[in-house]
Amino acid sequence: MDSSSKSWSIYSRSEITQRYEILEQIGSGAYSDVYRARRRSDNLIVALKEVHDYQSAFREIEALQILKNSPNIIVLHEYFWREDEDAVLVLEYLRTDLTSVMREAKRNWENGISVGETKRWMIQMLLGIDACHRNAIVHRDLKPSNLLISSDGVLKLADFGQSRILLEPGFAAVEDHPDGQNILDQTWPPQQPEFIREAENSYMEGSHNQEQMTTIKTESSREVDDLTAKDEADKESIFHDDTSCLATCTTIDMEEDLLKGSYSHDDEDGEDGSGVLTSCVGTRWFRAPELLYGSTAYGQEIDLWSLGCTFAELLNLEPLFPGTSDIDQLGRIMNVLGNLNEETWKGCSRLPDYGKISFSKIENPLSLETCLPKCSSDEIYIVKRLVCYDPGSRATAMELLNDSYFNEEPLPVPVNELRIPSTNSGPDESSPGVWHDYKDMDSDSDFD
């Protein structure tokens, strides 16, 4: 039990301890701590995520309320938030993540992940992203360790601390008011203490029933076709934490110095106070080129790029672009996709940092085919529809869900036939966690 002031507070909050038996602390970072707990009313094992950053807690709660009942989104059972206390989110406990699946396949599965399994994992990712995008939510930090998996094979998107809600042109952004209140609900945060009661969750795959909870009244359930993330009402606050994949306790990052460079978020100085989105979001290996070049006018397409990088890693069991710095990341992308210029992406020269660094002309780029040598042409085609320079050319989640690839032999296996790593010995045992193999993924911008 950690007795530091930021971690100890949860044990002294009677409204939490009366409802939950806190079993152990399983994750700790600069901005949140995660505990495994048992709900006293029915012995359900849950994850308690104590978030020390106001903006991150606000965003995660709001996004998960909007996405309630989406089968491929992590369940928020309830939360506790008082004016003088950190927010504590009660999340479903999921025992593993896609990173662990890929690691297990690479080390112990003779033939890796089968095509049928790969298709089912992809479909579940696409359903989760589609639920977000249909509700005008951009996740902004998609990566394998944020794709959590239940014991019965259901994959769920987690860690919405960096997410944003985008609205149609003419509507105010559902964002943070300068005085710390939601501009659409002046009762936020809730009175002390006020709880969101456990939400009923539908597990039927493909369901898109998006019911709003009443604590936050937003307009963000509108379906929008052409969203732009240029946001005049944005008051940005970047969330830094090595516990991003700990929302459901799949990784133990207790030694912050050891893993300081792994899957970390961006520089705190990314907020410029100008009221626009920041480019300092996401994790470098999965960050879209427009973000690497400093764009603040991006949209949901950045999630699609991240999804493409994740698909490529799932297919090849190796990261597609494992850059060691922002410049190296861009260089690796160009070595595969070719030169980034007005011919390959009209308008790229207007990106904020485009003129700050130049790369030698690449005469013979490697191509995605070279990077994915064991993949079929159909698999490479799916990745190409996501990993491309022009954001407007990236296929949407719904477009890919309708692609013939998922209806051809071998067909996607049923969810209950997916192989799940045995990372715990039983439903009441915590995952021992694994150290991620991704190193030097801090987000310090080379352009600074």
TILO-91187 format. One line per field, with one value per residue (C-alpha): residue in one letter; residue number from 1; x, y, z. Coordinates in pm, whole numbers, padded with zeros to 5 digits. Example, Ala and Ser with C-alpha at 12.3 -4.5 7.8 and 13.67 -1.06 7.14 Angstrom:
2
type <- c(A|S)
seq <- c(1|2)
c1 <- c(01230|01367)
c2 <- c(-00450|-00106)
c3 <- c(00780|00714)
END
This chain:
448
type <- c(M|D|S|S|S|K|S|W|S|I|Y|S|R|S|E|I|T|Q|R|Y|E|I|L|E|Q|I|G|S|G|A|Y|S|D|V|Y|R|A|R|R|R|S|D|N|L|I|V|A|L|K|E|V|H|D|Y|Q|S|A|F|R|E|I|E|A|L|Q|I|L|K|N|S|P|N|I|I|V|L|H|E|Y|F|W|R|E|D|E|D|A|V|L|V|L|E|Y|L|R|T|D|L|T|S|V|M|R|E|A|K|R|N|W|E|N|G|I|S|V|G|E|T|K|R|W|M|I|Q|M|L|L|G|I|D|A|C|H|R|N|A|I|V|H|R|D|L|K|P|S|N|L|L|I|S|S|D|G|V|L|K|L|A|D|F|G|Q|S|R|I|L|L|E|P|G|F|A|A|V|E|D|H|P|D|G|Q|N|I|L|D|Q|T|W|P|P|Q|Q|P|E|F|I|R|E|A|E|N|S|Y|M|E|G|S|H|N|Q|E|Q|M|T|T|I|K|T|E|S|S|R|E|V|D|D|L|T|A|K|D|E|A|D|K|E|S|I|F|H|D|D|T|S|C|L|A|T|C|T|T|I|D|M|E|E|D|L|L|K|G|S|Y|S|H|D|D|E|D|G|E|D|G|S|G|V|L|T|S|C|V|G|T|R|W|F|R|A|P|E|L|L|Y|G|S|T|A|Y|G|Q|E|I|D|L|W|S|L|G|C|T|F|A|E|L|L|N|L|E|P|L|F|P|G|T|S|D|I|D|Q|L|G|R|I|M|N|V|L|G|N|L|N|E|E|T|W|K|G|C|S|R|L|P|D|Y|G|K|I|S|F|S|K|I|E|N|P|L|S|L|E|T|C|L|P|K|C|S|S|D|E|I|Y|I|V|K|R|L|V|C|Y|D|P|G|S|R|A|T|A|M|E|L|L|N|D|S|Y|F|N|E|E|P|L|P|V|P|V|N|E|L|R|I|P|S|T|N|S|G|P|D|E|S|S|P|G|V|W|H|D|Y|K|D|M|D|S|D|S|D|F|D)
seq <- c(1|2|3|4|5|6|7|8|9|10|11|12|13|14|15|16|17|18|19|20|21|22|23|24|25|26|27|28|29|30|31|32|33|34|35|36|37|38|39|40|41|42|43|44|45|46|47|48|49|50|51|52|53|54|55|56|57|58|59|60|61|62|63|64|65|66|67|68|69|70|71|72|73|74|75|76|77|78|79|80|81|82|83|84|85|86|87|88|89|90|91|92|93|94|95|96|97|98|99|100|101|102|103|104|105|106|107|108|109|110|111|112|113|114|115|116|117|118|119|120|121|122|123|124|125|126|127|128|129|130|131|132|133|134|135|136|137|138|139|140|141|142|143|144|145|146|147|148|149|150|151|152|153|154|155|156|157|158|159|160|161|162|163|164|165|166|167|168|169|170|171|172|173|174|175|176|177|178|179|180|181|182|183|184|185|186|187|188|189|190|191|192|193|194|195|196|197|198|199|200|201|202|203|204|205|206|207|208|209|210|211|212|213|214|215|216|217|218|219|220|221|222|223|224|225|226|227|228|229|230|231|232|233|234|235|236|237|238|239|240|241|242|243|244|245|246|247|248|249|250|251|252|253|254|255|256|257|258|259|260|261|262|263|264|265|266|267|268|269|270|271|272|273|274|275|276|277|278|279|280|281|282|283|284|285|286|287|288|289|290|291|292|293|294|295|296|297|298|299|300|301|302|303|304|305|306|307|308|309|310|311|312|313|314|315|316|317|318|319|320|321|322|323|324|325|326|327|328|329|330|331|332|333|334|335|336|337|338|339|340|341|342|343|344|345|346|347|348|349|350|351|352|353|354|355|356|357|358|359|360|361|362|363|364|365|366|367|368|369|370|371|372|373|374|375|376|377|378|379|380|381|382|383|384|385|386|387|388|389|390|391|392|393|394|395|396|397|398|399|400|401|402|403|404|405|406|407|408|409|410|411|412|413|414|415|416|417|418|419|420|421|422|423|424|425|426|427|428|429|430|431|432|433|434|435|436|437|438|439|440|441|442|443|444|445|446|447|448)
c1 <- c(00000|00148|00132|00217|-00033|-00168|-00232|-00341|-00643|-00864|-00842|-00978|-01285|-01569|-01811|-01573|-01461|-01820|-01900|-01566|-01301|-00970|-00751|-00423|-00263|-00164|-00050|00092|00192|00233|-00133|-00328|-00321|-00508|-00637|-00795|-01108|-01411|-01761|-01912|-02267|-02193|-01816|-01754|-01385|-01336|-01060|-01059|-00875|-00791|-00715|-00519|-00560|-00892|-00905|-00817|-01079|-01337|-01269|-01263|-01588|-01767|-01656|-01745|-02088|-02157|-02030|-02228|-02368|-02109|-01991|-01633|-01581|-01470|-01754|-01764|-01974|-01980|-01753|-01688|-01596|-01614|-01498|-01204|-01106|-00962|-01201|-01217|-01351|-01494|-01412|-01463|-01161|-01013|-00726|-00513|-00460|-00369|00000|-00005|-00183|00083|00366|00223|00170|00525|00684|00467|00226|00388|00191|00126|-00220|-00441|-00610|-00950|-00836|-00673|-00996|-01198|-00956|-00970|-01349|-01372|-01126|-01324|-01651|-01498|-01358|-01682|-01874|-01637|-01648|-02025|-02048|-01797|-01528|-01163|-00965|-00618|-00418|-00495|-00232|-00228|-00195|-00514|-00707|-00807|-00948|-01193|-01159|-01420|-01237|-01421|-01182|-01256|-01111|-00985|-00803|-01006|-00806|-00684|-01011|-01196|-01554|-01600|-01919|-02061|-01949|-02153|-02175|-01957|-01710|-01798|-01483|-01346|-01463|-01184|-01323|-01312|-01680|-01846|-01995|-02309|-02368|-02292|-02355|-02028|-01852|-02124|-02228|-02052|-02089|-02295|-02261|-02329|-02503|-02391|-02483|-02631|-02393|-02489|-02235|-02396|-02129|-02214|-02464|-02447|-02705|-02560|-02770|-02663|-02640|-02798|-02510|-02358|-02597|-02410|-02493|-02217|-02437|-02506|-02369|-02148|-02007|-01731|-01572|-01283|-01092|-01013|-01175|-01220|-01332|-01056|-00863|-00605|-00445|-00216|-00233|00095|00086|00257|-00066|-00254|-00307|-00391|-00752|-00833|-00513|-00334|00013|00201|00414|00534|00892|00839|01204|01257|00978|00985|01024|00762|00422|00438|00236|00361|00528|00328|00430|00215|-00058|-00006|-00321|-00434|-00757|-00671|-00600|-00247|-00035|00123|-00112|-00089|00214|00491|00488|00118|00113|-00010|00225|00009|00066|00440|00441|00257|-00095|-00366|-00640|-00669|-00973|-01072|-00835|-00551|-00728|-00742|-00366|-00309|-00546|-00348|-00023|-00194|-00328|00021|00167|-00107|-00035|00344|00394|00642|00578|00551|00729|00930|01081|01320|01241|00991|01243|01332|00961|00905|01214|01090|00751|00906|01144|00833|00573|00808|00863|00607|00540|00260|00247|00177|-00037|-00171|-00154|00113|00347|00110|00169|00324|00657|00686|00956|01158|01332|01414|01481|01690|01487|01401|01444|01328|01100|01068|00687|00441|00478|00842|00751|00478|00647|00421|00095|-00146|-00226|-00569|-00415|-00169|-00453|-00639|-00330|-00275|-00627|-00533|-00160|-00149|-00033|-00352|-00593|-00887|-00790|-00796|-01084|-01337|-01407|-01747|-01598|-01354|-01621|-01800|-01484|-01506|-01190|-01394|-01648|-01399|-01244|-01102|-01385|-01341|-01352|-01622|-01518|-01523|-01268|-01003|-00691|-00632|-00302|-00331|-00197|-00378|-00470|-00835|-01103|-01005|-00634|-00470|-00273|00097|00148|00420|00683|00609|00879|00835|01127|01220|00867|00863|00715|00964|00940|01263|01128|01135)
c2 <- c(00000|00330|00589|00885|01168|01132|00758|00748|00973|00702|00495|00781|00844|00669|00703|00478|00236|00172|00047|-00108|-00315|-00186|-00491|-00346|-00071|-00211|00096|00436|00736|01109|01179|00872|00567|00244|-00008|-00348|-00356|-00569|-00426|-00518|-00557|-00845|-00917|-00788|-00716|-00365|-00115|00211|00479|00783|01067|01364|01575|01760|01789|01427|01304|01536|01409|01044|01056|01259|01035|00714|00849|00925|00584|00395|00066|00045|-00316|-00237|00051|00000|00026|00308|00169|00492|00767|00966|01332|01600|01956|01903|01553|01380|01198|00821|00623|00276|00082|-00276|-00493|-00647|-00883|-00828|-00619|-00653|-00601|-00916|-01111|-01016|-01091|-01432|-01511|-01413|-01614|-01920|-01971|-02173|-02014|-01680|-01526|-01695|-01498|-01567|-01437|-01132|-01043|-01073|-00848|-00596|-00600|-00532|-00242|-00097|-00126|00060|00337|00360|00410|00694|00864|00834|01028|01293|01167|01149|00919|01066|00787|00460|00190|-00182|-00129|00081|-00200|-00411|-00762|-00945|-01308|-01402|-01228|-00896|-00615|-00271|00075|00232|00537|00832|01087|01253|01221|01519|01574|01753|01917|02036|02378|02643|02456|02528|02255|02030|02131|02287|02628|02863|02859|02479|02413|02246|02521|02313|02209|02453|02186|02013|01869|01689|01791|01604|01315|01225|00893|00757|00431|00118|00128|-00172|-00277|-00455|-00708|-00775|-00709|-00444|-00258|00120|00217|00543|00654|00962|00962|01266|01401|01577|01720|01759|01789|01549|01250|01415|01216|01438|01367|01622|01711|01948|01966|02338|02430|02788|02702|02464|02506|02230|02038|01747|01438|01267|00925|00593|00428|00482|00110|00071|00176|-00189|-00293|-00475|-00337|-00243|00067|00118|00200|00524|00594|00254|00301|00676|00655|00391|00490|00833|01131|01463|01763|01960|02271|02161|02397|02732|02895|02988|02794|02538|02170|02068|01845|01691|01396|01024|00800|00854|00517|00558|00932|01058|01266|01577|01563|01513|01828|02027|02041|02184|02148|01772|01550|01192|01085|01072|00777|00603|00636|00491|00208|00132|00113|-00119|-00341|-00366|-00468|-00726|-00875|-00874|-00890|-00605|-00229|-00059|00270|00238|00586|00700|01070|01279|01333|00966|00883|01099|00952|00597|00684|00844|00550|00335|00564|00787|01161|01385|01675|01852|01568|01303|01524|01848|02114|01948|02244|02451|02231|02441|02256|02148|02401|02352|02033|01874|01514|01381|01274|00906|00748|00397|00380|00040|00014|-00148|-00475|-00493|-00412|-00677|-00965|-01242|-01058|-01115|-00846|-00806|-00749|-00496|-00320|-00277|-00119|00105|00243|00375|00443|00712|01072|01254|01238|01275|00956|00736|00490|00535|00257|00192|00175|-00090|-00286|-00317|-00428|-00768|-00877|-00956|-01164|-01386|-01715|-01766|-01596|-01416|-01664|-01624|-01406|-01698|-01884|-01613|-01719|-01505|-01505|-01657|-01358|-01443|-01756|-01679|-01411|-01274|-01268|-00953|-00955|-00959|-00718|-00712|-00459|-00320|-00368|-00017|00197|00562|00660|00984|01270|01550|01740|01769|02086|02265)
c3 <- c(00000|-00109|00167|-00053|-00026|-00378|-00340|00021|-00023|-00172|00149|00358|00144|00318|00026|-00170|00101|00210|-00139|-00238|-00066|-00199|-00248|-00374|-00572|-00910|-01100|-01026|-01233|-01205|-01278|-01172|-00949|-01014|-00762|-00784|-00573|-00492|-00493|-00158|-00287|-00526|-00506|-00859|-00920|-01057|-01122|-00929|-01122|-00911|-01152|-01018|-01333|-01362|-01739|-01803|-01556|-01709|-02060|-01970|-01775|-02040|-02326|-02143|-02055|-02419|-02528|-02266|-02399|-02678|-02654|-02757|-02514|-02155|-01904|-01650|-01366|-01167|-01046|-00730|-00753|-00491|-00523|-00289|-00404|-00709|-00937|-00888|-01182|-01121|-01436|-01538|-01473|-01788|-01747|-02058|-02372|-02739|-02663|-02449|-02722|-02976|-02737|-02653|-03021|-03110|-02830|-02787|-03076|-03353|-03634|-03469|-03482|-03739|-04016|-03864|-03526|-03684|-03863|-03543|-03352|-03639|-03650|-03278|-03306|-03596|-03404|-03110|-03330|-03523|-03197|-03106|-03442|-03481|-03157|-03267|-03028|-03131|-02900|-02974|-02810|-02987|-02941|-02855|-02480|-02479|-02648|-02351|-02363|-02139|-02041|-02303|-02589|-02611|-02710|-02567|-02619|-02298|-02165|-02289|-02090|-02409|-02600|-02741|-02846|-03177|-03297|-03624|-03748|-03572|-03243|-02946|-02866|-02578|-02397|-02091|-01983|-01866|-01514|-01505|-01578|-01870|-02084|-02139|-01781|-01506|-01242|-01335|-01142|-00948|-00601|-00323|-00343|-00651|-00826|-01168|-01095|-01268|-01635|-01807|-02079|-02399|-02520|-02855|-03111|-03364|-03152|-03177|-02917|-02781|-02484|-02295|-01917|-01759|-01554|-01852|-02109|-02437|-02802|-02896|-02982|-03317|-03607|-03819|-04160|-04208|-03877|-03834|-03513|-03541|-03215|-03107|-02756|-02658|-02337|-02376|-02094|-02171|-01956|-01879|-01725|-01752|-01637|-01962|-02006|-01639|-01665|-01618|-01451|-01730|-01667|-01353|-01403|-01051|-01145|-01331|-01396|-01551|-01803|-01832|-02208|-02266|-02398|-02243|-02348|-02466|-02325|-02071|-02260|-02551|-02435|-02597|-02466|-02816|-02800|-03068|-03046|-02966|-03188|-02876|-02834|-02875|-02864|-03114|-03288|-03364|-03428|-03765|-03984|-03946|-03570|-03613|-03825|-03560|-03701|-03477|-03739|-03742|-03703|-03642|-03918|-03664|-03500|-03838|-03887|-03539|-03624|-03940|-03743|-03494|-03772|-03924|-03588|-03538|-03881|-03854|-03474|-03508|-03476|-03813|-03736|-03410|-03411|-03139|-03183|-03374|-03656|-03665|-03669|-03976|-04139|-04086|-04230|-04539|-04589|-04632|-04789|-04986|-04989|-04824|-05057|-05240|-05493|-05230|-05005|-05143|-04872|-04657|-04702|-04488|-04183|-03904|-03886|-04248|-04333|-04015|-04125|-04457|-04553|-04834|-05132|-05116|-05456|-05368|-05062|-04900|-04939|-04703|-04893|-04782|-04421|-04415|-04601|-04471|-04536|-04821|-05074|-04913|-04570|-04706|-04886|-04556|-04397|-04701|-04670|-04324|-04337|-04605|-04598|-04694|-04397|-04633|-04813|-04503|-04494|-04216|-03972|-04127|-04477|-04361|-04175|-04511|-04692|-04862|-04677|-04367|-04559|-04740|-04632|-04382|-04200|-03867|-03579|-03313|-03022|-02782|-02996|-02970|-02785|-02477|-02284|-01938|-01751|-01428|-01241|-01186|-01198|-00859|-00916|-01047|-01367|-01289|-01574|-01834|-01929|-02270|-02530|-02664|-02553|-02604|-02689|-02500|-02693|-02655|-02978|-03175|-03329|-02995)
END
